[in-house]
Every structure is written in C-alpha cells, then in structure tokens.
Amino acid sequence: MLVSPNSNTNSDSSFDISKRIILRLKQGKMDNQLLEILHQVFEKELEQENMVLSRPERTRLFHQAAKAVLTDVLAKIDGDQ
C-alpha cells in the first residue's frame, strides 16, 4: 500500500521516531554523559588556574558554568545563534 508523504501516517511515524530516539537517549543516560564531560573540563580548568575552592564554592561554580554552557547549547539548537 502506498502512502502519500503528506498523510497523517507520515506525521505519526515521525512522532513515533522522535519518541523512540528520545527514549533511547534517556536510557543511554546521555544527560549524565554530558554532565560528566562538563565536569571533567571544569576540573581541568580549575587545576590550570591553581584554584583552591571549598566544596560548596566548587559546586556552585560548576553549576553556574554548566548552566551557562547548556544555555548556549539550547540557544544553538533553537537556532538563535
């Protein structure tokens, strides 16, 4: 059976593919992988700066840096940059 490209089935199929991809990314813990990469770069930069911070300061600075980077990534995904 041939289905026209503009039919609802095509739209439903795209939605299903999107749902499956998102589910696989979540199951693969992509968010944890991204945070680990950010944390490794953050620690390397702190080491290069010879910065000694308390644990709360380090955590706060990492959260700020990660949010700034991820905000930029989201803007790029949305096409703002």
Secondary structure, 3 states (H helix, E strand, C coil): CCCCCCCHHHHHHHHHHHHHHHHHHHHCCHHHHHHHHHHHHHHHHHHHCCCCCCHHHHHHHHHHHHHHHHHHHHHHHCCCC
